[in-house]
Amino acid sequence: MAGTRYSIEVQPTLPKRLARLQELADDLFYSWDRPVRGLYYRLDPQLWDDCGHNPKLFLRRVAQERLDAAAEDRVYMEDYARTLSAYDSYNSEAPRKEIKKYLDPEQNELVAYFCAEFGLHESLPIYSGGLGILAGDHCKAASDLGIPFVAVGMLYRQGYFNQTIDAHGNQIAHYTPTRFENLPLRPALVNAQELHVFVDLPGRRVMLKVWEAKAGHITLYLLDSDLPENQEADRAITYQLYGGDITTRIQQEIVLGIGGVRALRALDLHPTVWHINEGHAAFQVLERCREMTRQNDMDFHSALEQVAAGTVFTTHTPVPAGHDIFDHQLMKTYFSDYVKDLGLNLDEFLALGDSPNNHHGFNQTALALRASRFHNGVSRIHGGVASHMESYIWPQVPPAESPVRYVTNGVHVPTFLASDWANLYDMRFGRGWRNELLNVDYWERIDAIPDHSFWSLRQSMKSELMSDVRRRMTIQHKRNGLSDAQIDRLTQYLLPQETDILTIGFARRFATYKRAALLFSDPERLARLLNDPQRPMVLLFAGKAHPNDQPGQHLIQVINEFSRRPEFAGRIVMVEGYDMALARKLVTGVDVWLNTPEYPMEASGTSGQKAGINGVINLSVLDGWWGEGYNGENGWAITPHGPQYDAAYRDQEESNELLDLLEHQVIPLYYARNGHGYSEGWVRMSKASIKSIMPQFNSQRMVMDYVRDFYAPAARQCRKLAEEEFKGARDLAAWKQKILSRWDKVAARRVDAAAEAIASGETCDIKVAVNLNGLAPIDIKVECVVGTEDEHGEFSSYACYEFEPAGANQQGESVFSLNFKPPLAGLQFYKIRLYPSHWLLSHPLEVGRMIWL
């Protein structure tokens, strides 16, 4: 129809009795509190879905009659009052006592958490995937625990893309501008004026508006360059998450890192701990160093020690392409003037980002590691991988002893636990279960839930999933031109009333190392398993590939092509539009969660944790978090083959094992009814999944690990170096420069005769002479590491003993001696080493220098 289409929004007036619905809509607390969201859903379920579960937008569009009726509805008003009471109680809670133990309220501790994306809820589309969801869960847990905490990110006008998939399996990326007035945000104000800060780019100044979002007890600050005073190209800096080219990327990271620090300063916030969540925000350390040099008359190296002492850096990816590296010429273009404020020349500055794989590039991970003293990977396996990948920072230290540790990721239970489970736990355990998320023993009571009730609840959640996926697929297929008959055939196994069909889910970012197509290495065998009339299966796939990742998008095409084959029609379903709302349905509704990454490429992978707390059983390669989570009773493990194996051989072996597990263990267990209407063995494993995963892989445990092992030590270290006008930072910087200038000519030798055997109970005497090259004995530690050898000749340490200074010999060498009793019986081995040591170091090996005799 020709003509212009106009729109008009008829907005209701909130009845006074419901006035606080607006307050609730402006607090992202709704993103993890179902009773709050339920107040909107009950007013108009269809509109709630149409508004993308956005309370603020919903309140502008809901019919006046529905609000008026709710205000007179006794049951609704009782629920409204109960929800507000819980909300007010939450907001009035003091920090947990365990937080006060580590972060001293008297010291005005504050944690600032920087990340490029935050996934708190689908109504705030500033996330793309796992990193953002993890950051959102971190914020939510920080709020629940009452941590003094602010988060800093960027407000993307278009966010990440919305995905559709066409009839040929092509991913189509749709960027939809977001109207900020629809978001739970408000401009940050200083002296009743909107706060604007700036960053300098080549030849111009870019202004940034600061927005703030309340999320329970914490505040999220977001930076926005889309301002009329900026050039058109600069307004677009914050348009798209991970959009544009390398120039856009460096501009975004300058905005996030440098602009983020300036925003906090303008707000008169003074963090004592700075957490860089992935390398995108690494430039913040440069801005903090610049402040130190200008305000405290410090040289750069002293400023760096002070800044690094209070900085935590988390690396999330073992994939080299996941680390931002900027060409030196690009860095010179953007930082040649800035470097002058740091008191460095360009070569010294570029050395901060040097890495062995690219000496002509500036590596953001390298910068973050050099400018922080507390570093971690995101699972035990990934911590080891990161220690090897980043070993160039500490070139003489064995990777197993490097300062890189790990905190295994966890998921926010109130966000991802199905309401069905929450209601059941309230009924059986009382509401106190929410305070027992860290109590492993508490969750043994899951066994008290009757098996038939447990199975019934799981089937009910599957029914909701099937209904949702069928609706989505009908829309998807109709848009792609399929007939009603074709749609019926392709959705015939997605009937909400027929849930007794084994349903396997695979949903995550489509990157090649995640191997979404591993299951299809033997199509004939897979077809036989899927189409067994007595024991049928359905495979649900969902996920986005980065718009520039052509191999990842090809995987979507491959799976779409398989789903159209006659033998797989309806049995394989590729659902478009993967976001948090779809993820919540999938992780609660499927029976099995499949994960098939290339080992050791999965840093953590939290989707399996979200599934596991809902009684979904994991079937995964032993990588990431599953390397710690799998206990032999709570799921199935695919034996990983490391990068030393040929890729084709590895894929074939792991695919065969996957299909073997499906055929001989997964399918038989699900359909083993033994005269019951459910599988007792399946329920037992599903319960084991909840019992083992709930208390160990939730975000409260994760954040408490950070508080205890990273935030509290960083705050203490920062205070220590800052005493007496930063005397500690200045002394430590000078000492390190002395060590590095002389270490190359330090040499050591053993001067006693090594005994080959001693009697049990006797002691062993060792003497070592060291040419310290002008250093003092107090500048080093000499140690004896005792251990054993395995069958491959690898040394494994058991105990470590420190030598004592014993004067000097006639050659002018410093002598160190040790008298110790070997700790083991029989044959054992020992090694002798020395390394720089200072009482102000955050980690004993942070200098990265070590000599072995």
TIMINU-891419 format. One line per 4 residues: their letters; for each residue x, y, z of C-alpha. Coordinates in steps of 0.5 Angstrom, whole numbers, plus 500, padded with zeros to 3 digits. Each point is the difference from the previous one (the first is absolute). Layout:
residues N
a) X:Y:Z  ...
END
This chain:
residues 853
magt) 500:500:500  503:507:498  501:506:505  503:502:506
rysi) 500:495:506  500:505:506  500:497:507  497:502:507
evqp) 501:497:507  494:501:505  503:500:506  497:499:507
tlpk) 500:503:506  502:496:506  495:499:506  503:503:506
rlar) 499:493:503  505:498:495  505:505:500  506:496:502
lqel) 499:496:494  504:506:496  506:499:506  500:493:499
addl) 501:501:492  506:504:501  504:495:504  503:494:497
fysw) 498:496:506  495:498:496  505:496:495  500:495:506
drpv) 494:501:504  494:496:497  495:503:505  502:507:497
rgly) 499:497:493  494:497:502  496:506:502  501:503:492
yrld) 499:493:497  493:499:504  497:507:497  501:497:493
pqlw) 504:494:498  500:501:493  502:508:500  506:497:505
ddcg) 502:496:495  499:505:494  504:505:504  506:495:501
hnpk) 499:500:507  502:507:501  496:503:506  501:507:498
lflr) 498:499:493  494:496:503  497:505:505  500:505:494
rvaq) 496:496:496  495:496:504  493:501:500  497:505:505
erld) 494:495:502  505:495:502  504:504:505  493:503:503
aaae) 498:493:500  506:497:504  500:506:505  493:497:502
drvy) 502:493:500  501:498:507  505:494:498  504:504:495
medy) 501:506:505  502:494:506  505:498:495  502:507:498
artl) 501:502:508  504:493:501  505:501:494  501:507:503
sayd) 501:498:507  505:495:497  503:506:496  501:505:505
syns) 503:494:505  505:499:495  502:507:499  501:501:507
eapr) 504:494:501  507:501:503  506:497:497  501:492:501
keik) 504:500:507  505:496:495  501:506:496  502:504:506
kyld) 505:495:502  504:501:493  498:507:498  501:505:506
peqn) 494:505:500  504:505:504  505:500:494  495:502:495
elva) 501:494:496  497:501:493  501:495:494  499:502:493
yfca) 499:495:495  501:502:492  498:496:495  498:501:492
efgl) 493:496:501  495:499:506  494:495:499  496:501:505
hesl) 493:499:496  498:500:493  496:507:502  507:503:500
piys) 504:498:494  507:501:501  503:493:500  501:495:494
gglg) 502:494:504  503:496:506  505:506:502  494:505:501
ilag) 496:495:503  505:498:505  501:507:501  493:501:502
dhck) 500:494:504  506:503:504  496:507:501  494:496:503
aasd) 504:496:505  504:506:502  493:503:501  497:494:504
lgip) 507:500:504  500:508:502  507:501:497  501:507:499
fvav) 501:500:492  499:504:494  500:497:493  502:504:494
gmly) 499:499:493  497:503:493  493:501:498  499:498:493
rqgy) 495:503:496  499:494:495  503:495:505  501:493:497
fnqt) 496:497:494  494:497:500  500:493:496  496:497:495
idah) 501:494:496  498:500:493  497:494:496  507:498:498
gnqi) 503:500:507  504:507:499  500:504:506  497:507:499
ahyt) 502:506:505  495:505:502  503:506:504  494:504:503
ptrf) 501:507:503  498:500:507  496:506:503  504:501:507
enlp) 493:503:503  498:493:500  506:497:504  500:500:507
lrpa) 505:505:500  501:508:502  505:505:499  506:500:505
lvna) 499:507:504  506:504:503  497:507:503  493:498:497
qelh) 504:501:493  500:494:495  507:497:501  505:500:493
vfvd) 507:498:500  505:500:494  505:496:497  505:503:495
lpgr) 501:497:493  505:502:495  498:507:498  494:501:504
rvml) 496:499:507  494:495:501  495:501:505  497:495:503
kvwe) 493:500:504  500:495:506  494:496:502  498:496:506
akag) 496:494:502  498:498:506  501:492:501  498:499:507
hitl) 505:502:505  505:502:494  501:505:495  502:499:493
ylld) 503:506:496  499:500:492  504:505:495  497:502:494
sdlp) 503:504:495  494:501:496  499:508:501  499:506:495
enqe) 506:503:502  504:494:497  502:499:493  496:495:497
adra) 505:495:500  501:501:507  493:499:502  500:493:497
ityq) 506:498:504  495:497:505  495:498:495  501:492:500
lygg) 503:495:504  506:497:497  498:504:493  505:504:495
ditt) 507:499:499  506:500:504  500:507:500  493:500:503
riqq) 503:495:505  505:504:503  496:506:500  495:496:504
eivl) 505:498:505  503:507:501  493:502:502  499:494:505
gigg) 507:500:503  502:507:500  493:503:500  497:495:505
vral) 505:503:505  499:507:499  492:499:501  502:497:507
rald) 504:505:502  495:505:498  495:497:504  505:500:506
lhpt) 500:493:500  507:497:503  501:493:498  505:496:505
vwhi) 499:494:495  500:500:492  498:494:497  501:499:492
negh) 496:495:498  503:498:493  505:504:497  495:505:496
aafq) 501:505:506  507:499:501  501:508:498  498:502:507
vler) 506:498:503  504:505:496  495:506:502  501:498:507
crem) 507:500:499  500:507:497  496:502:506  505:498:505
trqn) 506:503:496  496:507:499  497:500:507  506:497:505
dmdf) 506:502:496  502:492:499  504:497:494  496:496:496
hsal) 503:493:503  498:502:507  493:502:497  499:493:497
eqva) 502:497:506  495:504:504  495:499:495  501:492:499
agtv) 500:499:507  492:501:500  499:497:493  497:493:499
ftth) 500:498:493  495:494:498  502:497:493  494:496:497
tpvp) 503:497:493  505:494:499  499:502:492  505:505:498
aghd) 496:503:495  496:502:506  505:505:503  500:507:497
ifdh) 507:502:496  500:507:497  506:502:495  505:504:503
qlmk) 499:505:494  493:501:503  502:500:507  505:506:498
tyfs) 494:504:497  496:499:506  505:501:505  506:504:498
dyvk) 497:506:504  497:496:506  507:496:501  503:507:502
dlgl) 496:501:506  502:493:502  508:502:500  501:494:495
nlde) 503:500:493  496:497:495  505:493:500  499:500:507
flal) 493:501:500  499:494:494  504:495:504  494:500:505
gdsp) 496:497:495  506:495:497  498:493:499  505:494:497
nnhh) 495:499:494  499:507:498  506:505:501  497:505:495
gfnq) 493:500:504  498:503:507  496:494:504  495:502:504
tala) 501:494:505  507:501:500  499:507:503  494:498:505
lras) 505:494:502  506:505:501  496:505:504  496:496:504
rfhn) 503:495:506  494:496:501  498:496:494  496:494:499
gvsr) 497:495:494  492:498:501  501:492:501  505:496:503
ihgg) 502:497:493  500:507:497  504:503:506  506:495:498
vash) 499:502:492  500:507:502  507:499:504  503:497:494
mesy) 497:505:495  502:506:504  507:497:503  504:505:496
iwpq) 498:505:505  504:496:505  505:497:495  504:496:505
vppa) 495:497:505  496:494:499  493:501:497  498:495:506
espv) 502:505:505  499:507:496  495:505:503  494:498:496
ryvt) 495:497:504  493:498:499  493:501:502  495:495:497
ngvh) 494:504:497  493:499:503  493:502:498  495:504:504
vptf) 495:495:503  494:505:501  501:502:492  500:493:497
lasd) 497:495:505  493:499:497  494:503:504  497:493:501
wanl) 506:498:504  500:506:504  493:499:502  501:493:501
ydmr) 506:501:505  496:506:503  494:495:502  505:494:502
fgrg) 506:503:503  497:507:502  503:507:497  506:499:504
wrne) 504:496:494  502:506:497  505:501:505  503:493:500
llnv) 503:501:493  507:499:502  498:494:505  502:494:496
dywe) 496:495:506  494:504:499  498:498:493  500:493:502
rida) 493:501:502  499:500:492  499:492:501  494:501:505
ipdh) 496:502:494  496:494:497  502:498:494  494:500:496
sfws) 499:507:503  507:502:497  499:497:493  493:503:500
lrqs) 503:507:501  505:499:495  495:497:495  496:507:501
mkse) 506:504:499  501:496:493  493:501:498  501:508:501
lmsd) 506:500:496  497:496:494  494:505:500  505:505:499
vrrr) 505:497:495  494:498:496  497:507:500  507:503:498
mtiq) 501:495:495  493:501:497  502:507:499  507:499:497
hkrn) 497:495:495  494:504:498  505:506:499  504:496:495
glsd) 494:498:496  499:493:502  493:497:500  495:498:506
aqid) 502:493:498  507:500:500  500:504:506  496:495:504
rltq) 505:494:497  506:504:503  496:502:507  497:493:501
yllp) 504:498:506  499:507:503  494:498:503  499:503:507
qetd) 495:494:502  505:495:498  506:501:504  503:493:501
ilti) 505:501:494  507:500:502  502:508:499  507:502:499
gfar) 502:507:500  507:504:497  499:507:500  506:505:501
rfat) 504:504:495  502:497:493  507:500:500  504:495:497
ykra) 504:497:506  493:499:503  499:495:495  492:500:499
allf) 501:495:495  504:495:503  493:495:501  500:500:492
sdpe) 506:496:499  496:494:499  493:502:497  498:493:499
rlar) 501:498:507  497:506:503  494:499:495  499:493:503
llnd) 500:503:507  495:506:499  495:496:497  500:494:504
pqrp) 492:499:501  501:497:507  505:505:502  500:507:496
mvll) 504:506:501  500:507:498  506:505:499  498:507:502
fagk) 506:505:497  500:508:501  506:505:500  503:506:496
ahpn) 506:500:496  504:507:500  498:504:494  507:499:498
dqpg) 501:493:501  499:497:494  502:493:502  495:500:506
qhli) 494:502:496  502:495:495  499:495:506  493:503:501
qvin) 499:498:492  502:493:501  495:499:506  495:503:496
efsr) 501:496:494  500:493:505  493:502:503  497:501:493
rpef) 502:493:498  495:495:500  503:495:505  501:506:505
agri) 494:504:498  497:502:507  505:497:504  505:505:499
vmve) 498:507:501  504:506:499  497:506:504  501:507:498
gydm) 501:506:505  504:498:506  499:504:506  500:500:507
alar) 492:499:500  501:494:495  506:497:504  496:500:507
klvt) 495:496:496  505:495:497  504:499:507  494:498:504
gvdv) 496:496:494  505:495:497  502:494:503  507:500:498
wlnt) 505:506:499  505:498:494  507:504:500  506:497:495
peyp) 505:506:500  507:498:498  505:499:506  502:504:503
meas) 497:506:497  494:501:504  502:505:506  494:498:504
gtsg) 493:499:497  494:502:505  494:498:495  501:493:503
qkag) 500:502:507  494:504:499  497:493:497  503:496:506
ingv) 496:504:505  494:499:497  501:492:500  502:500:493
inls) 506:495:499  506:502:497  503:496:494  507:504:499
vldg) 507:500:498  504:500:506  502:507:499  499:507:504
wwge) 496:499:506  497:493:499  508:498:501  498:502:507
gyng) 493:498:500  499:493:498  500:495:505  498:494:497
engw) 493:500:502  497:507:498  501:499:492  505:497:495
aitp) 507:502:498  503:500:493  507:498:500  504:507:498
hgpq) 506:499:495  504:506:500  504:504:495  505:495:499
ydaa) 496:496:496  498:501:493  493:504:499  497:494:496
yrdq) 502:495:504  498:503:506  493:502:497  499:493:498
eesn) 501:497:507  496:505:504  494:499:495  501:493:501
elld) 500:500:507  494:505:500  496:495:496  502:494:504
lleh) 497:504:506  494:502:497  498:493:498  503:496:506
qvip) 499:504:506  496:507:499  494:497:496  499:493:503
lyya) 500:504:507  495:505:498  495:494:497  501:495:506
rngh) 494:501:503  499:493:504  493:500:501  500:507:502
gyse) 498:506:496  507:503:501  507:498:500  502:499:507
gwvr) 508:500:498  498:507:496  497:503:506  506:498:504
mska) 505:503:495  496:506:499  500:501:508  507:499:500
siks) 501:506:495  496:505:505  504:497:506  507:501:497
impq) 499:506:496  495:505:504  505:501:506  507:500:496
fnsq) 498:504:494  496:505:501  502:508:500  500:501:507
rmvm) 505:495:501  504:503:494  500:507:503  502:498:507
dyvr) 506:497:497  502:506:497  498:504:506  504:495:505
dfya) 506:499:495  501:506:495  496:506:503  502:500:507
paar) 507:499:499  500:505:494  497:505:505  505:499:505
qcrk) 506:500:495  498:506:498  499:503:506  507:498:502
laee) 504:503:494  496:506:501  502:502:507  505:506:502
efkg) 498:503:493  501:494:496  507:498:503  499:492:499
ardl) 498:501:492  506:505:499  505:495:504  497:494:497
aawk) 501:503:493  507:502:501  502:493:503  497:497:494
qkil) 504:504:495  506:498:504  498:493:499  499:500:493
srwd) 506:504:498  505:495:504  496:493:500  503:498:493
kvaa) 507:499:503  498:497:507  503:493:500  500:494:505
rrvd) 503:494:501  500:494:506  506:500:504  499:494:504
aaae) 501:493:498  493:497:498  498:494:505  497:494:496
aias) 497:496:506  499:502:507  497:496:506  493:500:502
getc) 499:506:505  507:503:498  500:507:497  503:503:494
dikv) 505:506:499  500:504:494  504:507:498  499:504:494
avnl) 504:506:498  497:506:496  504:505:497  494:506:501
ngla) 503:505:495  499:505:505  494:498:503  499:499:507
pidi) 499:493:503  493:503:503  498:501:492  499:492:499
kvec) 498:494:503  503:493:499  496:494:500  500:493:500
vvgt) 494:496:496  500:493:502  495:495:496  499:494:496
edeh) 501:498:493  494:496:496  501:495:495  501:505:495
gefs) 506:503:503  496:506:502  501:504:507  495:501:505
syac) 501:504:506  498:498:507  504:505:505  504:506:499
yefe) 505:502:505  503:507:501  508:501:500  503:505:506
paga) 505:505:498  507:498:503  505:506:498  505:500:494
nqqg) 505:496:498  507:502:498  498:501:492  495:505:503
esvf) 494:496:499  494:500:504  499:493:504  494:497:501
slnf) 499:494:504  494:495:502  500:494:505  493:496:499
kppl) 498:493:501  497:497:493  493:499:501  499:494:496
aglq) 502:493:501  504:496:495  502:504:493  499:507:499
fyki) 502:506:496  502:507:502  501:506:496  503:507:502
rlyp) 498:507:498  500:507:501  496:506:499  499:507:501
shwl) 496:502:507  497:506:503  495:500:506  496:505:496
lshp) 499:495:494  493:498:499  502:493:498  507:497:501
levg) 501:499:493  497:506:497  507:503:497  500:494:496
rmiw) 508:498:501  502:494:502  507:496:500  500:492:501
l) 507:497:501
END
